């Protein structure tokens, strides 16, 4: 283990390419980057940006080599970055129960086998999941990611220079003082701009505390998040799944995910949120994994996943 890196051993099975795509989601994402062999992201620790590069060993699939740019790391910084990478890639998540459930399900088993090694990823913070959810309301995911790219370029910490510059995701303190008009210039609606600034202020001032929310039930967290401007059921559920690791949550308000589920099940008519929850009942403890599998299925059909291990 070098001063600027470390090794992780994920709980198997694990495939970096699938998990990286579950974070990247669409080509052109400037924050979560995957080039076919290396996953990269800039993370902020104690106000300083560090670029993390993760490679899966071709000879030892359960070994990840993590390099952190910027020279030697002190013990605390390395520990915080290690925790962040574990969270991002879901490396310690035990999916044995999910695989047992899938093995007994004739419909689910082939899908799970095709994407075996996918771990449920998380954004580094629930705040990032919340802002992603707000940004992507009522627009395509591709459009939402492009708007968030602009947000990162203008407000976040970065490494490198010129065309080689890489961006972290903005922190609450980066956005709390931002005039909503500046966010509107990036492509956000006025409602979304105000929602992002107010949520950032609530976190920066301690009025919204995700550490406390982590100890609460799903229902109580949803209720608290939906008290925020511009946060409805879908955005709150998205935050629980992708920001807080509540793998039993399928954000049924996501029309794209519902449609993907309906196509996979070959249903004759579109699903609504209520019917989606009914269909997911047999898989309820792992409904969030179905959400990620629908994402993988769509990316695979688009020819984006490739064949790298």
Rosetta silent file (secondary structure, phi, psi, omega in degrees, C-alpha in Angstrom):
SEQUENCE: XXXXXXXXXXXXXXXXXXXXXXXXXXXXXXXXXXXXXXXXXXXXXXXXXXXXXXXXXXXXXXXXXXXXXXXXXXXXXXXXXXXXXXXXXXXXXXXXXXXXXXXXXXXXXXXXXXXXXXXXXXXXXXXXXXXXXXXXXXXXXXXXXXXXXXXXXXXXXXXXXXXXXXXXXXXXXXXXXXXXXXXXXXXXXXXXXXXXXXXXXXXXXXXXXXXXXXXXXXXXXXXXXXXXXXXXXXXXXXXXXXXXXXXXXXXXXXXXXXXXXXXXXXXXXXXXXXXXXXXXXXXXXXXXXXXXXXXXXXXXXXXXXXXXX
SCORE:     score description
SCORE:     0.000 S_00000001
   1 L     0.000  121.448 -177.997    0.000    0.000    0.000 S_00000001
   2 L   -84.620  164.285  176.910    1.568    3.294   -1.103 S_00000001
   3 L   -60.386  -23.686 -177.468    1.243    6.622    0.743 S_00000001
   4 L  -107.776   19.687 -179.762   -1.081    7.797   -2.049 S_00000001
   5 E  -165.687  178.428  179.666   -3.223    4.687   -2.362 S_00000001
   6 E  -162.063  172.059 -179.534   -4.617    1.554   -0.838 S_00000001
   7 E  -115.817  138.665  174.944   -6.227   -1.784   -1.688 S_00000001
   8 E  -117.697  146.197  176.840   -9.840   -2.793   -1.078 S_00000001
   9 L  -120.842   93.762 -177.280  -11.242   -6.311   -1.057 S_00000001
  10 L   -66.830  151.368  173.289  -14.965   -6.130   -1.842 S_00000001
  11 L   -69.611  120.834 -174.072  -17.342   -8.766   -0.630 S_00000001
  12 L   -77.356  166.617   -7.284  -17.887  -10.900   -3.720 S_00000001
  13 L   -74.156  151.790 -178.392  -19.182  -11.201   -6.279 S_00000001
  14 L  -144.890  132.645  173.152  -18.148   -7.765   -7.485 S_00000001
  15 L  -127.280  116.881 -177.366  -17.781   -6.179  -10.940 S_00000001
  16 H   -64.246  -39.021 -176.135  -16.380   -2.697  -11.080 S_00000001
  17 H   -61.740  -42.261 -179.860  -17.651   -1.978  -14.606 S_00000001
  18 H   -67.757  -45.240 -176.992  -21.294   -2.581  -13.663 S_00000001
  19 H   -67.907  -36.406  176.774  -21.117   -0.678  -10.395 S_00000001
  20 H   -64.214  -39.572  178.149  -19.289    2.230  -12.028 S_00000001
  21 H   -68.452  -31.551  176.299  -22.012    2.467  -14.693 S_00000001
  22 H   -64.921  -25.743  174.080  -24.671    2.455  -11.961 S_00000001
  23 H   -85.566  -44.177 -177.442  -22.965    5.625  -10.692 S_00000001
  24 H   -67.688  -47.376  173.455  -22.193    7.157  -14.092 S_00000001
  25 L    71.518  -42.783  179.839  -25.663    6.355  -15.508 S_00000001
  26 L  -144.358  149.632  172.880  -25.172    8.198  -18.784 S_00000001
  27 L   -58.955  149.998  177.150  -22.238    9.108  -21.060 S_00000001
  28 L    92.178   -0.451  177.569  -20.947   12.601  -20.470 S_00000001
  29 L   -70.259  117.829 -177.923  -21.116   12.544  -16.670 S_00000001
  30 L   -81.205  -15.279 -173.945  -18.201   14.752  -15.553 S_00000001
  31 L   -94.937  -53.595  174.837  -18.340   13.675  -11.918 S_00000001
  32 L   -98.000  115.162 -172.944  -18.539    9.862  -12.065 S_00000001
  33 E  -121.641  137.983  179.748  -16.199    8.747  -14.845 S_00000001
  34 E  -140.913  122.754 -176.416  -15.550    5.286  -16.275 S_00000001
  35 L  -108.341   12.603 -178.262  -13.264    4.663  -19.261 S_00000001
  36 L   103.116  -16.349  178.372  -13.642    0.889  -19.496 S_00000001
  37 L  -139.893  -25.963 -174.285  -10.940    0.072  -16.963 S_00000001
  38 E  -131.254  131.137  172.271  -10.777    2.834  -14.331 S_00000001
  39 E   -95.795  131.567 -178.449  -13.451    4.545  -12.257 S_00000001
  40 E  -129.895  145.255  175.162  -12.557    8.123  -11.314 S_00000001
  41 E  -161.241  145.189  173.027  -14.116   10.745   -9.102 S_00000001
  42 E   -92.193  128.946  176.887  -12.982   13.828   -7.214 S_00000001
  43 E  -119.731  147.977 -179.272  -13.881   13.776   -3.531 S_00000001
  44 E  -102.879  127.672  176.891  -13.554   16.639   -1.074 S_00000001
  45 E  -131.072  121.112  179.828  -11.934   16.014    2.324 S_00000001
  46 L    53.213   41.074  175.445  -11.429   18.860    4.804 S_00000001
  47 L    79.452    7.213 -179.669  -11.966   21.411    2.074 S_00000001
  48 E  -121.591  138.593  179.383   -9.429   19.900   -0.320 S_00000001
  49 E   -85.522  140.589  175.472  -10.149   17.987   -3.543 S_00000001
  50 E  -133.072  129.752  176.472   -8.589   14.572   -4.166 S_00000001
  51 E   -90.355  127.569 -178.890   -9.021   12.577   -7.353 S_00000001
  52 E  -105.196  133.494  176.367   -9.634    8.889   -6.733 S_00000001
  53 E  -124.596  125.753 -175.555   -8.905    6.253   -9.405 S_00000001
  54 E  -119.917  129.703  178.655  -10.132    2.680   -8.865 S_00000001
  55 E  -127.496  138.021  175.601   -9.041   -0.356  -10.906 S_00000001
  56 E   -92.025  129.890 -179.064  -10.163   -3.966  -10.479 S_00000001
  57 L   -63.880  126.807  179.662   -7.323   -6.453  -10.603 S_00000001
  58 L   -68.021  -23.387 -177.997   -7.713   -8.690  -13.699 S_00000001
  59 L   -95.474  -20.239 -179.559   -6.102  -11.610  -11.852 S_00000001
  60 L  -135.952   90.423 -171.425   -7.883  -11.134   -8.530 S_00000001
  61 L   -62.056  -21.298 -179.815  -11.429   -9.918   -9.142 S_00000001
  62 L   -96.506   32.025  176.924  -12.008   -9.358   -5.437 S_00000001
  63 L  -135.994  125.531  178.548   -9.189   -6.840   -5.212 S_00000001
  64 E  -114.329  132.351  176.010   -9.464   -3.153   -6.051 S_00000001
  65 E  -100.323  123.445 -176.502   -6.458   -0.878   -6.360 S_00000001
  66 E  -115.637  121.315  176.174   -7.241    2.692   -5.336 S_00000001
  67 E  -112.150  136.402  179.702   -4.882    5.547   -6.198 S_00000001
  68 E  -118.321  122.509 -177.773   -5.396    9.042   -4.809 S_00000001
  69 L   -74.714  158.219  175.235   -3.758   11.951   -6.581 S_00000001
  70 L   106.612   14.597  176.570   -1.996   14.747   -4.776 S_00000001
  71 L    86.759 -170.205 -177.021    0.899   13.002   -3.065 S_00000001
  72 L   -58.818  146.902 -179.205    1.079   11.233    0.315 S_00000001
  73 L  -110.717  141.076  172.990   -2.059   11.152    2.454 S_00000001
  74 L   -75.469  166.540 -173.095   -2.241   11.521    6.206 S_00000001
  75 H   -59.560  -43.789 -176.977   -3.977    8.741    8.117 S_00000001
  76 H   -65.159  -44.949 -179.235   -7.257   10.611    8.653 S_00000001
  77 H   -62.934  -43.237  179.568   -7.600   11.667    5.009 S_00000001
  78 H   -63.051  -39.877  179.591   -6.864    8.158    3.771 S_00000001
  79 H   -63.821  -43.962 -179.486   -9.426    6.707    6.196 S_00000001
  80 H   -66.182  -39.433  178.430  -12.128    9.151    5.056 S_00000001
  81 H   -68.314  -39.168  176.840  -11.412    8.480    1.378 S_00000001
  82 H   -59.376  -45.356  178.687  -11.464    4.730    1.996 S_00000001
  83 H   -61.901  -39.647  179.851  -14.899    5.060    3.625 S_00000001
  84 H   -64.557  -42.546  179.592  -16.115    7.172    0.707 S_00000001
  85 H   -66.337  -41.026  175.115  -14.988    4.598   -1.869 S_00000001
  86 H   -56.366  -44.333 -178.667  -16.652    1.797    0.118 S_00000001
  87 H   -66.226  -47.545 -178.924  -19.879    3.825    0.104 S_00000001
  88 H   -56.363  -47.882 -170.673  -19.647    4.725   -3.588 S_00000001
  89 H   -97.610   -1.870  177.763  -19.028    1.176   -4.802 S_00000001
  90 L    62.045   26.802 -172.084  -21.032   -0.745   -2.195 S_00000001
  91 L   -59.855  -33.031 -179.802  -18.039   -3.010   -1.613 S_00000001
  92 L   -89.270    1.283 -174.382  -19.055   -4.265    1.866 S_00000001
  93 L   -71.038  125.968  179.686  -22.719   -4.898    0.922 S_00000001
  94 L   -92.235  112.397 -179.332  -23.759   -8.517    1.474 S_00000001
  95 L  -106.053   19.185 -177.855  -26.198   -9.576   -1.257 S_00000001
  96 H   -58.633  -40.777  179.107  -26.282  -13.279   -0.372 S_00000001
  97 H   -63.564  -39.048  178.588  -29.955  -13.019    0.624 S_00000001
  98 H   -66.246  -41.798  179.554  -30.814  -11.328   -2.655 S_00000001
  99 H   -66.416  -35.727  176.650  -29.024  -13.984   -4.681 S_00000001
 100 H   -65.830  -42.208  178.391  -30.865  -16.733   -2.778 S_00000001
 101 H   -61.290  -44.820 -178.069  -34.176  -14.987   -3.471 S_00000001
 102 H   -65.764  -36.738 -178.258  -33.345  -14.612   -7.156 S_00000001
 103 H   -62.081  -25.088 -179.394  -32.281  -18.249   -7.525 S_00000001
 104 L   -93.306    1.834 -174.638  -35.826  -19.315   -6.568 S_00000001
 105 L  -116.363  112.741 -174.152  -37.477  -16.891   -9.016 S_00000001
 106 H   -64.412  -29.513  179.352  -37.657  -18.026  -12.646 S_00000001
 107 H   -79.175  -43.752 -173.670  -38.186  -14.496  -13.928 S_00000001
 108 H   -78.594  -33.512 -172.377  -35.570  -12.738  -11.826 S_00000001
 109 H   -53.749  -48.688 -178.605  -32.805  -15.360  -11.902 S_00000001
 110 H   -62.332  -36.932  179.629  -31.611  -14.792  -15.514 S_00000001
 111 H   -65.734  -45.167 -179.770  -31.465  -11.017  -15.017 S_00000001
 112 H   -65.314  -39.626  178.668  -29.496  -11.319  -11.790 S_00000001
 113 H   -63.423  -39.664 -178.804  -27.134  -13.838  -13.352 S_00000001
 114 H   -63.934  -35.238 -177.402  -26.484  -11.505  -16.310 S_00000001
 115 L  -112.400   28.194  178.751  -25.529   -8.648  -13.989 S_00000001
 116 L   -59.888  134.990 -177.516  -23.978  -10.673  -11.185 S_00000001
 117 L   104.890  -11.894  172.620  -21.370   -8.600   -9.417 S_00000001
 118 L   -69.050  127.265  173.035  -23.347   -5.363   -9.516 S_00000001
 119 L  -104.694  149.029  176.426  -23.321   -3.771   -6.073 S_00000001
 120 L   -73.059  112.275 -176.766  -25.883   -1.147   -5.038 S_00000001
 121 L   -82.563  166.929  174.033  -23.880    2.094   -5.151 S_00000001
 122 L  -136.546  147.309  168.144  -24.407    5.230   -3.127 S_00000001
 123 L   -65.760  156.575 -178.426  -23.500    8.822   -3.685 S_00000001
 124 L   -57.057  -30.518 -179.434  -20.852    9.960   -1.181 S_00000001
 125 L  -138.359  151.536  171.872  -23.491   11.936    0.739 S_00000001
 126 H   -60.072  -29.542  177.637  -27.292   11.980    0.988 S_00000001
 127 H   -58.430  -44.140  179.752  -27.040   15.656    0.039 S_00000001
 128 H   -63.292  -40.113  177.033  -25.703   14.716   -3.393 S_00000001
 129 H   -62.942  -42.002 -179.785  -28.546   12.233   -3.878 S_00000001
 130 H   -61.497  -44.960 -178.808  -31.070   14.895   -2.861 S_00000001
 131 H   -68.861  -38.315  174.561  -29.692   17.447   -5.345 S_00000001
 132 H   -58.568  -44.275 -179.696  -29.579   14.821   -8.096 S_00000001
 133 H   -62.235  -44.474  178.804  -33.209   14.038   -7.396 S_00000001
 134 H   -63.265  -44.558 -176.045  -34.268   17.666   -7.532 S_00000001
 135 H   -62.832  -34.679 -172.730  -32.271   18.307  -10.703 S_00000001
 136 L   -94.243    6.456  177.933  -33.750   15.354  -12.598 S_00000001
 137 L   -63.295  126.878  170.393  -37.409   16.014  -11.802 S_00000001
 138 L    62.150   19.700  171.879  -39.589   15.984  -14.929 S_00000001
 139 L  -136.637  168.271  179.442  -36.670   15.936  -17.376 S_00000001
 140 L   -69.368  155.326  178.226  -34.604   13.145  -18.880 S_00000001
 141 H   -61.125  -41.008  179.669  -31.702   11.733  -16.910 S_00000001
 142 H   -59.716  -42.678  179.020  -29.298   12.767  -19.683 S_00000001
 143 H   -66.807  -40.596  178.837  -30.521   16.371  -19.476 S_00000001
 144 H   -61.892  -41.023  179.807  -30.324   16.350  -15.678 S_00000001
 145 H   -65.681  -38.272  178.203  -26.720   15.132  -15.733 S_00000001
 146 H   -64.267  -38.966  177.722  -25.725   17.878  -18.180 S_00000001
 147 H   -65.837  -40.166  179.084  -27.222   20.523  -15.891 S_00000001
 148 H   -69.525  -29.490  172.281  -25.373   19.048  -12.906 S_00000001
 149 H   -58.855  -44.331  179.348  -22.148   19.108  -14.940 S_00000001
 150 H   -64.443  -38.614  178.135  -22.629   22.876  -15.283 S_00000001
 151 H   -61.114  -43.772 -179.739  -23.350   23.128  -11.560 S_00000001
 152 H   -65.097  -43.574 -179.586  -20.094   21.320  -10.772 S_00000001
 153 H   -59.226  -35.815 -174.315  -18.043   23.470  -13.151 S_00000001
 154 H   -88.429  -32.113 -168.072  -19.274   26.654  -11.535 S_00000001
 155 H  -120.445   -8.343 -171.473  -19.520   25.790   -7.836 S_00000001
 156 L  -103.531  166.209  171.001  -17.396   22.780   -6.895 S_00000001
 157 L   -69.836  154.940 -177.890  -13.805   22.065   -5.959 S_00000001
 158 E  -148.283  165.848  174.331  -11.643   20.663   -8.753 S_00000001
 159 E  -126.112  159.995  178.843   -8.248   19.193   -9.588 S_00000001
 160 L    80.637 -177.778 -178.570   -6.077   19.633  -12.657 S_00000001
 161 L  -137.721  153.847  174.107   -6.007   22.480  -15.151 S_00000001
 162 H    56.697 -132.665 -177.847   -7.620   23.381  -18.435 S_00000001
 163 H   -69.018  -16.866 -179.746   -9.072   20.475  -20.392 S_00000001
 164 H   -94.096    8.452 -179.159   -7.763   18.006  -17.800 S_00000001
 165 L   -69.330  137.003  178.133   -9.708   19.610  -14.944 S_00000001
 166 E  -122.136  146.247 -169.365  -11.879   17.206  -12.910 S_00000001
 167 E  -119.300  140.143  167.936  -14.728   18.262  -10.638 S_00000001
 168 L   -80.905  174.879  170.767  -16.143   17.150   -7.314 S_00000001
 169 L   -85.795  141.453 -179.512  -19.840   17.477   -6.582 S_00000001
 170 L   -57.727  144.701  175.973  -20.665   20.791   -4.880 S_00000001
 171 L   -89.525  163.428  177.662  -20.903   20.743   -1.082 S_00000001
 172 H   -53.239  -41.250 -178.741  -23.780   22.337    0.851 S_00000001
 173 H   -68.547  -22.865  176.739  -21.548   25.298    1.735 S_00000001
 174 H   -71.025  -30.481 -173.686  -20.724   25.778   -1.962 S_00000001
 175 H  -105.245  -16.015 -174.207  -24.394   26.233   -2.850 S_00000001
 176 H   -62.173  -33.198 -178.134  -25.868   27.791    0.307 S_00000001
 177 L   -99.432    5.917 -177.234  -24.808   31.308   -0.687 S_00000001
 178 L   -73.578  129.957  174.048  -25.482   30.889   -4.410 S_00000001
 179 L   -65.027  130.870  178.227  -28.062   33.334   -5.822 S_00000001
 180 H   -52.279  -29.730  179.568  -30.916   31.286   -7.320 S_00000001
 181 H   -62.694  -32.256  178.576  -30.566   33.411  -10.464 S_00000001
 182 H   -68.203  -36.587  177.454  -27.109   31.916  -11.035 S_00000001
 183 H   -70.051  -34.271  178.103  -28.552   28.409  -10.920 S_00000001
 184 H   -63.425  -34.994  178.030  -31.286   29.401  -13.360 S_00000001
 185 H   -64.405  -21.980 -179.748  -28.587   30.427  -15.845 S_00000001
 186 L   -84.696  -11.638  179.251  -27.307   26.834  -15.689 S_00000001
 187 L   119.939   -2.695  176.927  -30.673   25.422  -16.779 S_00000001
 188 L   -76.920  146.691  170.789  -32.540   24.918  -13.497 S_00000001
 189 L   -69.724  165.223  178.037  -36.095   26.178  -13.212 S_00000001
 190 H   -60.175  -40.045  179.163  -36.748   28.884  -10.658 S_00000001
 191 H   -64.134  -44.578  179.839  -38.446   26.362   -8.353 S_00000001
 192 H   -66.827  -39.443  179.667  -35.534   23.921   -8.563 S_00000001
 193 H   -60.487  -45.995  179.142  -32.984   26.697   -8.047 S_00000001
 194 H   -65.978  -38.458 -179.942  -34.706   27.859   -4.864 S_00000001
 195 H   -63.111  -42.370 -179.087  -35.112   24.263   -3.665 S_00000001
 196 H   -66.543  -44.884 -179.721  -31.394   23.531   -4.104 S_00000001
 197 H   -64.713  -43.879 -178.750  -30.280   26.711   -2.354 S_00000001
 198 H   -67.171  -38.728  176.866  -32.711   26.233    0.543 S_00000001
 199 H   -65.331  -39.093  177.753  -31.735   22.574    1.040 S_00000001
 200 H   -64.357  -41.428  178.050  -28.057   23.587    1.011 S_00000001
 201 H   -64.846  -41.842 -179.788  -28.718   26.282    3.588 S_00000001
 202 H   -60.874  -39.728  178.444  -30.647   23.866    5.802 S_00000001
 203 H   -72.735  -44.874 -178.106  -27.715   21.446    5.817 S_00000001
 204 H   -62.410  -31.911 -178.126  -25.045   24.108    6.226 S_00000001
 205 L   -93.903   -2.204  177.343  -26.937   25.608    9.176 S_00000001
 206 L    84.119    6.681  178.074  -27.745   22.251   10.802 S_00000001
 207 L   -76.765  -21.809  173.677  -31.510   22.445   10.354 S_00000001
 208 L  -119.295  119.295 -172.630  -31.361   19.317    8.199 S_00000001
 209 L  -125.568  103.798 -177.954  -29.239   16.574    9.752 S_00000001
 210 H   -72.348  -22.589  174.724  -28.762   13.376    7.769 S_00000001
 211 H   -64.008  -41.778  177.112  -26.867   11.754   10.645 S_00000001
 212 H   -70.353  -40.668  179.691  -30.014   11.994   12.739 S_00000001
 213 H   -62.519  -30.070 -179.259  -32.217   10.949    9.828 S_00000001
 214 L   -61.722  -21.798  179.947  -30.113    7.799    9.385 S_00000001
 215 L   -91.527    0.100 -175.136  -31.497    6.544   12.713 S_00000001
 216 L  -101.552  163.344  178.772  -35.113    7.065   11.656 S_00000001
 217 L   -69.064  162.075  177.089  -37.583    4.836    9.831 S_00000001
 218 H   -55.257  -46.490 -176.328  -38.122    5.107    6.095 S_00000001
 219 H   -61.830  -42.010 -178.967  -41.528    6.704    6.635 S_00000001
 220 H   -69.346  -37.528  177.811  -40.191    9.341    9.032 S_00000001
 221 H   -65.676  -44.295  178.270  -37.286   10.226    6.737 S_00000001
 222 H   -57.695  -44.676 -179.174  -39.640   10.555    3.770 S_00000001
 223 H   -61.625  -42.779 -178.833  -41.908   12.841    5.773 S_00000001
 224 H   -66.767  -42.799 -178.459  -38.990   15.056    6.848 S_00000001
 225 H   -66.658  -36.042 -178.444  -37.535   15.330    3.357 S_00000001
 226 L   -75.113   -2.708  170.672  -40.899   16.169    1.835 S_00000001
 227 L   -78.034  -15.957 -179.635  -41.103   19.172    4.139 S_00000001
 228 L   -78.046  148.110  176.081  -38.367   20.730    2.003 S_00000001
 229 L   -56.928  135.118  171.848  -39.281   22.977   -0.909 S_00000001
 230 L    74.032    9.991 -178.916  -39.478   21.090   -4.188 S_00000001
 231 L  -111.991  112.988  176.408  -39.123   17.600   -2.673 S_00000001
 232 L  -105.733 -167.294 -175.666  -41.912   15.149   -3.415 S_00000001
 233 H   -58.494  -46.021 -176.574  -42.288   11.421   -2.956 S_00000001
 234 H   -64.128  -47.505 -178.256  -39.979   10.441   -5.801 S_00000001
 235 H   -62.579  -40.093  178.704  -37.122   12.742   -4.827 S_00000001
 236 H   -65.317  -44.214  178.628  -37.369   11.656   -1.191 S_00000001
 237 H   -65.041  -39.181  177.534  -37.388    7.949   -2.125 S_00000001
 238 H   -59.905  -41.096  179.000  -34.467    8.519   -4.501 S_00000001
 239 H   -65.443  -40.658  177.612  -32.511   10.095   -1.644 S_00000001
 240 H   -62.662  -43.732 -177.290  -33.223    7.133    0.629 S_00000001
 241 H   -71.600  -56.937 -169.047  -32.090    4.640   -2.000 S_00000001
 242 H   -89.961  -12.356  179.544  -29.092    6.334   -3.578 S_00000001
 243 H  -112.854  -24.936 -174.795  -27.975    8.474   -0.658 S_00000001
 244 H  -120.378    1.780  174.197  -28.844    6.481    2.462 S_00000001
 245 L    69.941   30.255  176.606  -28.529    2.882    1.308 S_00000001
 246 L   -88.256   84.077 -170.420  -32.148    1.874    1.914 S_00000001
 247 L   -67.582   -9.980  178.880  -32.035   -0.975   -0.640 S_00000001
 248 L   -83.294   -3.948 -176.309  -35.684   -1.910   -0.037 S_00000001
 249 L   -94.430  125.453  169.197  -36.820    1.347   -1.673 S_00000001
 250 L  -111.624  112.783 -178.481  -37.834    1.449   -5.355 S_00000001
 251 L   -67.110   88.286 -171.961  -38.585    5.088   -6.296 S_00000001
 252 L   -68.417  -13.555  175.620  -41.898    4.288   -7.960 S_00000001
 253 L   -76.358   -7.728  178.729  -42.377    7.910   -9.009 S_00000001
 254 L   -78.768  103.871 -175.489  -39.547    7.452  -11.523 S_00000001
 255 H   -62.765  -39.094  178.691  -41.463    7.039  -14.776 S_00000001
 256 H   -61.667  -42.752  179.167  -38.407    5.770  -16.627 S_00000001
 257 H   -67.697  -39.750  177.278  -37.783    3.069  -14.032 S_00000001
 258 H   -61.909  -44.989 -179.754  -41.475    2.103  -14.027 S_00000001
 259 H   -63.891  -39.022  178.392  -41.496    1.821  -17.804 S_00000001
 260 H   -64.253  -39.766  177.424  -38.324   -0.264  -17.745 S_00000001
 261 H   -63.739  -43.435  179.309  -39.898   -2.582  -15.187 S_00000001
 262 H   -62.750  -40.745  178.590  -43.019   -2.903  -17.316 S_00000001
 263 H   -65.145  -42.042  179.790  -40.987   -3.732  -20.438 S_00000001
 264 H   -62.469  -39.181  179.572  -38.961   -6.335  -18.571 S_00000001
 265 H   -83.324   -5.840  179.875  -42.147   -7.943  -17.296 S_00000001
 266 L    57.806   46.860  179.539  -43.765   -7.572  -20.760 S_00000001
 267 L   -80.926  147.483 -175.591  -46.839   -5.927  -19.325 S_00000001
 268 L   -76.967  -17.957 -177.127  -49.531   -4.796  -21.766 S_00000001
 269 L  -140.082  155.793 -178.290  -50.061   -1.351  -20.231 S_00000001
 270 L   -60.709  150.046  178.207  -47.930    1.260  -18.399 S_00000001
 271 L   -88.787  145.132  165.328  -47.477    0.971  -14.650 S_00000001
 272 L  -102.711  177.044 -175.019  -48.504    3.582  -12.122 S_00000001
 273 H   -62.910  -42.193 -178.204  -46.815    3.947   -8.739 S_00000001
 274 H   -62.794  -46.494  179.577  -49.409    1.897   -6.839 S_00000001
 275 H   -65.359  -34.218  177.313  -49.266   -1.009   -9.272 S_00000001
 276 H   -60.423  -46.746  179.062  -45.463   -0.864   -9.219 S_00000001
 277 H   -62.307  -37.914  178.607  -45.411   -1.354   -5.448 S_00000001
 278 H   -63.829  -44.412 -179.375  -47.825   -4.289   -5.790 S_00000001
 279 H   -64.769  -35.081 -176.714  -45.666   -5.988   -8.409 S_00000001
 280 H   -80.510   -5.682 -175.184  -42.516   -5.506   -6.333 S_00000001
 281 H   -52.953  -44.111 -179.813  -44.030   -7.049   -3.203 S_00000001
 282 H   -63.506  -22.993 -178.565  -42.381  -10.504   -3.687 S_00000001
 283 H  -109.064   16.935 -167.860  -38.990   -8.792   -3.950 S_00000001
 284 H   -51.760  -43.830 -178.325  -39.714   -6.075   -1.368 S_00000001
 285 H   -61.249  -20.050 -177.449  -36.627   -6.461    0.851 S_00000001
 286 H  -126.837   30.645 -177.834  -34.500   -5.851   -2.252 S_00000001
 287 H   -58.305  -34.180  178.131  -36.786   -3.637   -4.348 S_00000001
 288 H   -62.718  -32.343  176.705  -33.949   -1.136   -4.735 S_00000001
 289 H   -65.226  -33.554  174.871  -31.845   -3.797   -6.419 S_00000001
 290 H   -63.138  -36.722  177.544  -34.597   -4.101   -9.040 S_00000001
 291 H   -60.028  -47.361  179.612  -34.215   -0.378   -9.623 S_00000001
 292 H   -68.238  -35.953  178.112  -30.492   -0.783  -10.333 S_00000001
 293 H   -65.955  -36.432  175.531  -31.091   -3.860  -12.470 S_00000001
 294 H   -64.167  -38.282  175.885  -33.562   -1.906  -14.614 S_00000001
 295 H   -62.286  -46.654  179.471  -30.858    0.733  -15.074 S_00000001
 296 H   -61.369  -42.014 -179.151  -28.341   -1.948  -16.077 S_00000001
 297 H   -60.608  -43.117  179.272  -30.792   -3.539  -18.460 S_00000001
 298 H   -66.551  -42.119  178.089  -31.365   -0.225  -20.212 S_00000001
 299 H   -64.513  -38.054  179.187  -27.653    0.552  -20.444 S_00000001
 300 H   -66.739  -42.984  178.355  -26.987   -2.916  -21.798 S_00000001
 301 H   -63.153  -29.257  178.022  -29.705   -2.581  -24.429 S_00000001
 302 L   -82.534   -1.693  178.287  -28.102    0.727  -25.459 S_00000001
 303 L    74.608   24.413 -174.552  -24.763   -1.054  -25.923 S_00000001
 304 L   -94.314  -19.828 -172.301  -23.003    1.011  -23.241 S_00000001
 305 L   -76.131  -29.387 -178.744  -21.795   -1.615  -20.794 S_00000001
 306 L    68.954 -165.387 -176.418  -19.193   -3.229  -23.040 S_00000001
 307 L  -122.636    9.449 -179.043  -17.450   -6.441  -22.087 S_00000001
 308 L   -69.045  146.726 -175.746  -14.746   -5.282  -19.680 S_00000001
 309 L   -73.333    0.000    0.000  -14.628   -7.216  -16.388 S_00000001
